[in-house]
Amino acid sequence: MIHMYGADWCGDCRRTKSQLNELGVAFDYLDVDAHPEYKAQAIEISGKPNIPVVVFPDETFLVEPANSELELKLRQLDLIDQA
């Protein structure tokens, strides 16, 4: 399962969330504003306060990924079609 740490006010978070939805990728959205412990977890994972933080099943993560970067990672993990 993919975990995405983000906040509703964050433009990059909205973009990443929309991309994951459009690609049909299941993910767990962890709102750092509604749950301060998620903010602490995101910082612990990435080492910085930037969001979104997207954590993949292989335990790697991306911080503020560009659409192309996120799509490439999803293809590498066979989470979306290679087409």
N, C-alpha and C positions, 0 to 999 in steps of 0.2 A: 504494500500500500504506500502511496505517495502521501507525504505530509507537507502541507503548505502553511507556513507561518506568515500572517499578514494582518492588515487592518483595512477597514472599509474606506477610510479617507485617503489611502495610498493609491495613486494612479498606477504605479507599476504592479501593485497587488491585484487591482481590478483587471489589468491587462492580462496578467499571468493566469488568473482564475478563469477569465473568459477563454483564453487559449486552451487550457486544459479541458474545459467544458466542450468547446467546439471540436476538439480532437477525440472526445469520448473517453477521456482518461479518468478513471475513478481516483479521487483523492480526498484526504481528510483536511478540511480547512480549520486552522487553529488561529482564532482571533486574539491577537496580542493585546488589544484594548480591553476586551471583555474578560480576559483571563491573564492577569499579570505574570502568572507562572509560565505561560507560553512565551512571553517576551523574554524571560530569563533563559528558557530553553533555547530559543532562537539565537540569543547572544552566545550561549555556551557552545552551540553547534558551530556557528560561523566565526566567532571571535570578534564580531562587530554588531552594532545596533541596526544595521540596514535590513530592510524587508522589501520584497518577500524573500524568505528562505524556503527553498524547495528541497525536501529530503527524499531520496529515492530508495527503493527496496534494497539496493546494494550498499546502502549507508553512505553514499556520496551525496553531495548537496551542491546547489547553485544559489548564489545570492544575486538578486536583481537581474535575473537572466533576460537576455534579449530573446525575442520570439524564436529566432533561428537557433540560438544556443539551446533553448529548452527543447525544441523539436528534434535537434540532433541527438541530444541525450536520451529522449524517449525512444527514438529509433534504435540507438545503440543497445538499449535494454529490451528491445522487442516489445515495447508497450504500445506502439502504434505501427501500422503497416509501413513497409519499406518503400512503397511506391512513390 
